[in-house]
Amino acid sequence: MSAAIHFTDLTDLASERLGGTVIAANDDFFAPKEALLKPGPAEWREGEYTERGKWMDGWETRRRREPGYDWAIVKLGLPGVVRGVVVDTSFFRGNYPERVNIDGCALDGTPGLAELNAVPWMDVLPLSKLEGDTKNQFAIDCPERLTHVRLNIHPDGGVARLRVHGTVVPGERVLARSEVDLAAAENGGYVVVCSDMFFGHRQNLIMPGRSTHMGDGWETKRRRDAGHDWIIVRLAARGVVERAELDTDHFKGNAPGACMLECCDAEDVADDSPSALTSKSREWEELVPRKALQPHARHIFEVRAGAPPATHVRLNIYPDGGVARLRLIGRVKRV
């Protein structure tokens, strides 16, 4: 991974919207384990209490009166290699854990707690100190593909959110299909860089399903110059794109006027280096010529015949605006 790409910029493998779920915890007396993976930031509600105590937005266990520690097991929404975690203790000031460690394992399917307890777990994050009311960030050096992580808090307390950032590694059968969305985050696609994302994050472009509202897409600020905006997607695998699907859903007064797609075979860029991909010496080939776009509409574009194998695709929008989703349908092309 390039030094220019911080691990928090990578896919949150545990994200609820990608299928992540907290499947078990030894205790969640004060606040439910499911809140660990809520998509938004934690909130504070002054003066609000439940029958069990102060309402807290996160996972909180009771005070321990015996040796040991508390734990929660998370099934990752997407399997992959973890590059870093964020253990967020926002608003937990006098009730946060002193320390944390994380284990991981790989067990595909939907195993139950008994199956998970029967497999060996590997160290992902060694025992580390936590700060209260802080987004505690820890870089991870664990090359193994994981499907589950176990958050262990010592000895007890509350954690607002857990984010598990990394690189998606799908099962072998996914990319072996005759037709696959090479851009999809769930298949291992990743948006490396874009010209601007003032209103909507670039990774939204390749999330599963249709967008739910205008903020659930990639949107740039209004341009006041003669240029245009663009975004570069690293494909899940080197492949041949045969069809592009571009959705401007919810973008009614701010969709781009037109778009164009290009590709390049950049297997030499192994570390997601934005500078290497945007270098003037990098050669890009046209996949789809400039096409007019309609607001709040789904567009399907056939790729030109004889398109070459590619590792990256650049979407150019003219001059600016918002795109909800991009699908790049094709087939994997092994070297």
C-alpha positions as CSV (number, residue, x, y, z in Angstrom):
1,M,0.0,0.0,0.0
2,S,1.3,3.4,-1.0
3,A,2.3,5.8,1.8
4,A,-0.1,8.2,0.1
5,I,-3.0,5.9,0.9
6,H,-3.9,5.9,4.6
7,F,-5.6,2.7,5.8
8,T,-8.7,4.6,6.8
9,D,-9.2,5.4,3.1
10,L,-9.6,1.7,2.4
11,T,-12.9,-0.2,2.4
12,D,-14.4,-0.8,5.8
13,L,-14.7,-4.6,5.6
14,A,-17.0,-4.7,8.7
15,S,-19.5,-2.1,7.3
16,E,-23.1,-2.8,7.9
17,R,-24.0,-1.7,4.4
18,L,-21.6,-4.4,3.1
19,G,-23.1,-7.1,5.3
20,G,-21.0,-6.8,8.4
21,T,-22.7,-7.9,11.6
22,V,-21.9,-8.4,15.3
23,I,-22.9,-12.0,15.8
24,A,-22.1,-12.5,19.5
25,A,-20.8,-10.8,22.6
26,N,-20.3,-12.1,26.1
27,D,-22.2,-9.1,27.6
28,D,-23.9,-5.9,26.4
29,F,-25.8,-4.9,29.5
30,F,-25.7,-1.1,29.1
31,A,-25.6,-0.7,25.3
32,P,-26.1,-3.2,22.5
33,K,-23.4,-4.9,20.6
34,E,-25.1,-4.1,17.2
35,A,-24.3,-0.4,17.6
36,L,-20.6,-1.1,17.1
37,L,-21.1,-1.2,13.3
38,K,-23.6,1.7,12.9
39,P,-22.7,3.6,9.7
40,G,-22.6,7.1,11.1
41,P,-20.6,8.7,13.9
42,A,-21.6,8.2,17.5
43,E,-24.0,10.7,19.0
44,W,-24.5,12.1,22.5
45,R,-27.9,12.5,24.1
46,E,-27.7,14.8,27.1
47,G,-29.8,13.6,30.0
48,E,-31.2,10.5,28.3
49,Y,-31.4,7.3,30.4
50,T,-32.8,3.8,29.9
51,E,-33.9,1.5,32.7
52,R,-30.4,0.1,32.8
53,G,-28.5,3.4,32.9
54,K,-27.2,6.3,30.7
55,W,-28.1,5.9,27.0
56,M,-24.9,5.4,25.1
57,D,-24.4,5.1,21.4
58,G,-22.2,2.0,21.2
59,W,-21.5,-1.3,22.8
60,E,-21.1,-1.2,26.6
61,T,-20.6,-4.0,29.1
62,R,-21.3,-4.0,32.9
63,R,-18.5,-3.4,35.4
64,R,-16.5,-6.6,36.0
65,R,-16.1,-8.0,39.5
66,E,-14.0,-10.9,38.5
67,P,-10.8,-11.5,36.4
68,G,-11.2,-11.6,32.6
69,Y,-12.2,-9.4,29.8
70,D,-15.2,-8.8,27.5
71,W,-15.4,-9.6,23.8
72,A,-17.6,-9.2,20.7
73,I,-17.3,-11.3,17.4
74,V,-17.9,-9.5,14.1
75,K,-18.6,-11.2,10.8
76,L,-17.0,-9.1,8.2
77,G,-19.3,-8.0,5.4
78,L,-16.6,-8.7,2.9
79,P,-13.6,-11.0,3.5
80,G,-10.2,-9.5,3.1
81,V,-6.8,-8.5,4.4
82,V,-7.0,-6.0,7.3
83,R,-4.7,-3.0,7.0
84,G,-5.9,-1.0,10.0
85,V,-8.7,-0.7,12.6
86,V,-10.3,2.2,14.3
87,V,-11.6,1.6,17.9
88,D,-13.7,4.6,18.5
89,T,-14.5,5.5,22.1
90,S,-16.4,8.7,21.4
91,F,-18.3,9.9,24.5
92,F,-17.0,7.1,26.6
93,R,-14.9,9.1,29.1
94,G,-15.1,7.4,32.5
95,N,-16.2,4.1,31.2
96,Y,-13.9,3.1,28.3
97,P,-11.7,0.0,28.3
98,E,-8.1,0.5,29.3
99,R,-6.7,-1.8,26.6
100,V,-7.8,-3.7,23.5
101,N,-6.6,-6.6,21.4
102,I,-8.1,-8.1,18.2
103,D,-8.1,-11.7,16.9
104,G,-9.2,-12.9,13.5
105,C,-10.1,-16.1,11.6
106,A,-11.2,-17.3,8.2
107,L,-14.3,-19.4,8.0
108,D,-16.5,-18.9,5.0
109,G,-20.3,-19.3,5.0
110,T,-22.4,-18.5,8.0
111,P,-20.8,-20.4,10.9
112,G,-22.3,-20.3,14.3
113,L,-20.6,-19.5,17.6
114,A,-19.7,-23.2,18.3
115,E,-18.0,-23.5,14.9
116,L,-16.1,-20.2,15.5
117,N,-14.9,-21.3,18.9
118,A,-13.6,-24.5,17.4
119,V,-11.2,-22.9,14.9
120,P,-7.9,-21.4,15.6
121,W,-7.8,-17.5,15.9
122,M,-4.7,-15.5,14.9
123,D,-3.4,-12.3,16.4
124,V,-4.4,-9.3,14.4
125,L,-3.8,-6.5,16.9
126,P,-1.7,-7.1,20.1
127,L,-2.8,-5.8,23.4
128,S,-2.8,-2.0,23.0
129,K,-3.7,1.0,25.1
130,L,-6.9,2.9,24.5
131,E,-7.8,6.6,25.1
132,G,-11.3,7.6,26.0
133,D,-13.5,9.8,23.8
134,T,-11.0,9.2,20.9
135,K,-10.9,7.5,17.5
136,N,-8.0,5.2,18.3
137,Q,-6.3,4.2,15.1
138,F,-4.1,1.1,14.8
139,A,-2.2,0.0,11.6
140,I,-2.3,-3.7,11.2
141,D,0.4,-6.1,9.7
142,C,-1.5,-9.3,9.1
143,P,-1.3,-10.7,5.6
144,E,-4.0,-13.4,6.1
145,R,-7.5,-13.3,4.5
146,L,-10.0,-12.9,7.3
147,T,-13.8,-13.4,7.5
148,H,-14.3,-12.7,11.2
149,V,-12.6,-10.5,13.9
150,R,-13.0,-10.7,17.7
151,L,-12.7,-7.4,19.6
152,N,-11.4,-8.0,23.1
153,I,-11.7,-5.2,25.6
154,H,-9.8,-5.2,28.9
155,P,-11.3,-5.4,31.4
156,D,-14.7,-4.0,30.4
157,G,-16.4,-0.8,29.3
158,G,-17.7,0.8,26.2
159,V,-16.7,1.2,22.5
160,A,-18.8,3.5,20.2
161,R,-17.7,2.2,16.8
162,L,-15.4,-0.4,15.3
163,R,-14.0,0.1,11.7
164,V,-12.0,-2.6,10.1
165,H,-10.3,-1.2,7.0
166,G,-8.6,-3.3,4.4
167,T,-8.4,-4.9,0.9
168,V,-11.3,-7.1,-0.2
169,V,-10.3,-10.6,-1.2
170,P,-13.4,-12.4,-2.5
171,G,-13.8,-16.1,-2.7
172,E,-12.3,-17.8,-5.8
173,R,-15.6,-18.5,-7.4
174,V,-16.7,-14.9,-7.5
175,L,-14.1,-13.8,-10.1
176,A,-14.4,-17.1,-12.0
177,R,-17.9,-16.2,-13.3
178,S,-18.3,-15.7,-17.0
179,E,-19.6,-12.2,-16.3
180,V,-18.7,-10.1,-13.3
181,D,-18.8,-6.4,-12.1
182,L,-15.1,-5.7,-12.2
183,A,-15.6,-2.3,-10.4
184,A,-17.7,-3.5,-7.4
185,A,-16.3,-3.1,-4.0
186,E,-17.8,-6.4,-3.0
187,N,-15.6,-8.1,-5.7
188,G,-12.5,-6.2,-4.7
189,G,-12.8,-3.0,-6.8
190,Y,-11.4,0.2,-5.2
191,V,-11.6,3.9,-6.1
192,V,-8.0,5.0,-5.9
193,V,-8.3,8.8,-6.6
194,C,-10.6,11.4,-8.0
195,S,-10.4,15.1,-8.9
196,D,-12.8,16.2,-6.2
197,M,-15.4,14.7,-3.8
198,F,-16.7,17.7,-2.0
199,F,-20.3,16.5,-1.6
200,G,-20.1,12.7,-1.9
201,H,-17.3,10.2,-1.1
202,R,-15.7,8.5,-4.1
203,Q,-16.1,5.0,-2.7
204,N,-19.9,5.4,-2.8
205,L,-19.6,5.0,-6.6
206,I,-19.0,1.2,-6.3
207,M,-21.1,0.3,-3.3
208,P,-23.7,-2.5,-3.6
209,G,-27.3,-1.8,-4.7
210,R,-28.8,1.4,-5.9
211,S,-28.2,4.6,-4.0
212,T,-30.6,5.5,-1.2
213,H,-30.4,9.3,-1.5
214,M,-28.3,12.0,-3.2
215,G,-25.6,11.8,-0.5
216,D,-25.1,8.1,-1.3
217,G,-23.1,8.8,-4.5
218,W,-20.0,10.6,-5.7
219,E,-20.5,14.3,-6.2
220,T,-18.1,17.1,-6.9
221,K,-18.3,20.8,-6.3
222,R,-19.4,23.2,-9.0
223,R,-16.6,24.0,-11.4
224,R,-15.8,27.6,-12.3
225,D,-13.1,26.8,-14.8
226,A,-12.9,25.1,-18.2
227,G,-11.8,21.6,-16.9
228,H,-13.8,18.5,-16.0
229,D,-13.9,16.0,-13.1
230,W,-12.7,12.4,-13.1
231,I,-12.4,9.3,-11.0
232,I,-10.1,6.3,-11.3
233,V,-11.3,2.8,-10.3
234,R,-8.9,-0.1,-9.7
235,L,-10.6,-3.2,-11.0
236,A,-11.1,-6.2,-8.8
237,A,-8.9,-8.1,-11.3
238,R,-7.3,-7.5,-14.6
239,G,-10.1,-7.9,-17.1
240,V,-11.9,-6.9,-20.2
241,V,-14.8,-4.5,-19.7
242,E,-17.7,-5.3,-22.1
243,R,-20.5,-3.1,-20.7
244,A,-20.7,0.0,-18.5
245,E,-23.7,0.9,-16.4
246,L,-23.9,4.5,-15.0
247,D,-26.6,5.6,-12.7
248,T,-27.4,9.2,-11.9
249,D,-30.2,8.2,-9.5
250,H,-31.3,11.1,-7.2
251,F,-29.1,13.6,-9.1
252,K,-31.8,15.7,-10.7
253,G,-30.4,19.2,-11.0
254,N,-26.8,18.3,-10.6
255,A,-26.1,15.3,-12.9
256,P,-23.1,15.7,-15.2
257,G,-24.0,16.8,-18.8
258,A,-21.9,14.0,-20.3
259,C,-19.3,11.3,-19.5
260,M,-16.5,9.3,-21.1
261,L,-14.7,6.1,-20.0
262,E,-11.0,5.2,-20.5
263,C,-8.9,2.3,-19.4
264,C,-5.3,1.4,-18.9
265,D,-3.3,-1.8,-18.1
266,A,-1.2,-0.6,-15.1
267,E,0.0,-3.8,-13.5
268,D,3.2,-2.0,-12.6
269,V,1.1,0.1,-10.1
270,A,1.0,-2.4,-7.4
271,D,0.6,0.0,-4.4
272,D,-2.4,2.1,-5.5
273,S,-0.2,5.1,-6.1
274,P,-2.3,8.0,-7.3
275,S,0.7,9.8,-8.7
276,A,1.6,6.8,-10.9
277,L,-1.9,6.6,-12.3
278,T,-2.2,10.3,-12.9
279,S,1.2,10.7,-14.4
280,K,1.3,12.5,-17.8
281,S,3.2,9.5,-19.2
282,R,0.4,7.1,-18.4
283,E,-1.4,6.0,-21.6
284,W,-5.2,5.7,-21.4
285,E,-7.4,4.1,-24.1
286,E,-11.0,5.0,-24.9
287,L,-13.6,2.5,-23.8
288,V,-16.8,4.5,-24.3
289,P,-16.7,7.8,-26.3
290,R,-18.2,11.0,-24.8
291,K,-22.0,10.4,-24.2
292,A,-24.7,12.7,-23.0
293,L,-26.2,11.9,-19.6
294,Q,-29.7,12.3,-18.3
295,P,-30.5,13.3,-14.7
296,H,-31.9,10.7,-12.3
297,A,-31.5,7.9,-14.8
298,R,-29.8,4.6,-15.5
299,H,-27.5,4.5,-18.5
300,I,-26.1,1.4,-20.3
301,F,-23.1,1.8,-22.6
302,E,-21.7,-1.0,-24.8
303,V,-17.9,-0.9,-24.8
304,R,-16.1,-0.6,-28.1
305,A,-15.2,-3.9,-29.8
306,G,-11.7,-5.1,-29.2
307,A,-11.2,-3.2,-25.9
308,P,-7.9,-4.3,-24.3
309,P,-7.5,-5.9,-20.9
310,A,-7.3,-3.3,-18.2
311,T,-6.5,-3.0,-14.5
312,H,-7.9,0.6,-14.1
313,V,-10.8,2.6,-15.6
314,R,-11.1,6.3,-15.5
315,L,-14.6,7.9,-15.6
316,N,-14.6,11.5,-16.9
317,I,-17.6,13.7,-16.2
318,Y,-18.3,16.9,-18.0
319,P,-18.0,19.4,-16.4
320,D,-18.9,18.3,-12.9
321,G,-21.8,16.9,-10.8
322,G,-22.9,13.7,-9.2
323,V,-23.0,10.0,-10.2
324,A,-24.7,7.5,-7.9
325,R,-23.2,4.2,-9.2
326,L,-20.8,2.8,-11.8
327,R,-20.9,-0.8,-12.9
328,L,-18.2,-2.2,-15.2
329,I,-19.4,-5.6,-16.4
330,G,-16.8,-7.9,-18.0
331,R,-14.7,-10.9,-17.5
332,V,-11.4,-11.6,-15.8
333,K,-8.4,-11.8,-18.2
334,R,-5.5,-13.6,-16.7
335,V,-1.9,-12.8,-17.9
